[in-house]
Amino acid sequence: MEKNLNVIRLLSEKRSEELAHFFKVMGDSTRVKILFLISDSEMCVSQIANALGMTEAAISHQFQTLRMNGLVRRQRRGRTICYKLDDHHINAIMALGCEHICEKGRH
């Protein structure tokens, strides 16, 4: 209990708002699927659109949100733009989330 109180004291209002916003961005199932698809290697929009059965425009829209929030980065390869996770923290957060869901017996 003491440890939790210390963390709350250290967590400024600005940081708590930023963390809540981060989880809002992660709170979309399409974005979660995209992040899992690119968790091991970069992919282009058309590959992801095909994998998810969605339009490239819909995927591009989701990538705009992910990029603006620092979860992914893009790299141009000729006329193609490929995306990958911005850093290893995203993988770790997703892995912990999956572990939590599986531990609770959810699907």
Wavefront OBJ file of the C-alpha trace (Angstrom):
o trace
v 0.000 0.000 0.000
v 2.814 2.406 0.885
v 4.506 1.821 -2.469
v 1.278 2.655 -4.344
v 0.867 5.889 -2.407
v 4.429 6.906 -3.267
v 3.800 6.268 -6.964
v 0.606 8.323 -6.885
v 2.427 11.174 -5.172
v 5.112 11.123 -7.861
v 2.637 10.915 -10.749
v 1.852 14.480 -11.679
v -1.525 15.467 -13.084
v 0.091 16.003 -16.490
v 1.690 12.554 -16.474
v -1.522 10.864 -15.378
v -3.389 12.589 -18.223
v -0.701 11.495 -20.701
v -0.932 7.910 -19.467
v -4.722 7.925 -19.725
v -4.440 9.284 -23.281
v -1.941 6.545 -24.173
v -4.411 3.898 -23.037
v -7.186 5.578 -25.022
v -5.056 5.253 -28.159
v -4.404 1.607 -27.297
v -8.135 1.142 -26.645
v -9.056 0.528 -30.281
v -9.110 -3.107 -31.450
v -8.011 -2.241 -35.002
v -4.994 -0.351 -33.712
v -4.143 -3.251 -31.381
v -4.280 -5.677 -34.325
v -2.036 -3.394 -36.369
v 0.481 -3.150 -33.531
v 0.571 -6.938 -33.202
v 1.095 -7.327 -36.952
v 4.115 -5.033 -36.922
v 5.478 -6.186 -33.569
v 8.191 -8.358 -35.150
v 8.871 -6.608 -38.443
v 7.797 -3.656 -40.506
v 4.898 -3.906 -42.916
v 3.344 -1.628 -45.495
v -0.244 -0.412 -45.469
v -1.376 -2.727 -48.281
v -0.054 -5.802 -46.446
v -1.874 -4.825 -43.273
v -5.061 -3.960 -45.157
v -5.003 -7.407 -46.778
v -4.296 -9.156 -43.483
v -7.171 -7.377 -41.715
v -9.593 -7.304 -44.636
v -9.818 -3.517 -44.523
v -9.214 -0.696 -46.982
v -5.833 0.960 -47.227
v -7.504 4.282 -46.406
v -8.844 2.877 -43.132
v -5.426 1.497 -42.197
v -3.699 4.766 -43.124
v -6.130 6.627 -40.876
v -5.236 4.352 -37.954
v -1.524 4.801 -38.643
v -1.954 8.556 -38.502
v -3.280 8.219 -34.946
v -0.532 5.761 -33.994
v 2.181 8.031 -35.438
v 0.839 11.184 -33.790
v 1.001 9.402 -30.456
v 4.518 8.020 -30.856
v 3.662 4.331 -31.144
v 4.906 3.733 -34.682
v 7.287 5.259 -37.169
v 7.343 5.088 -40.910
v 9.972 4.661 -43.557
v 9.544 5.340 -47.246
v 10.707 2.670 -49.665
v 10.202 4.204 -53.096
v 6.466 4.786 -53.407
v 5.692 2.474 -50.490
v 5.584 3.519 -46.865
v 6.390 0.857 -44.294
v 5.648 1.051 -40.579
v 7.234 -0.429 -37.492
v 6.902 0.009 -33.750
v 8.594 3.106 -32.438
v 10.314 1.299 -29.581
v 10.398 -1.911 -27.541
v 8.102 -0.541 -24.828
v 5.061 -1.027 -27.042
v 5.838 -4.751 -27.411
v 6.296 -5.078 -23.665
v 3.004 -3.330 -22.902
v 1.114 -5.497 -25.387
v 2.744 -8.665 -24.043
v 1.781 -7.767 -20.475
v -1.767 -7.024 -21.588
v -2.035 -10.412 -23.296
v -0.563 -12.124 -20.257
v -3.155 -10.428 -18.058
v -6.041 -11.452 -20.343
v -4.826 -15.058 -20.579
v -4.297 -15.286 -16.822
v -7.877 -14.197 -16.244
v -9.099 -16.887 -18.636
v -10.380 -14.421 -21.199
v -10.105 -14.952 -24.945
l 1 2 3 4 5 6 7 8 9 10 11 12 13 14 15 16 17 18 19 20 21 22 23 24 25 26 27 28 29 30 31 32 33 34 35 36 37 38 39 40 41 42 43 44 45 46 47 48 49 50 51 52 53 54 55 56 57 58 59 60 61 62 63 64 65 66 67 68 69 70 71 72 73 74 75 76 77 78 79 80 81 82 83 84 85 86 87 88 89 90 91 92 93 94 95 96 97 98 99 100 101 102 103 104 105 106 107
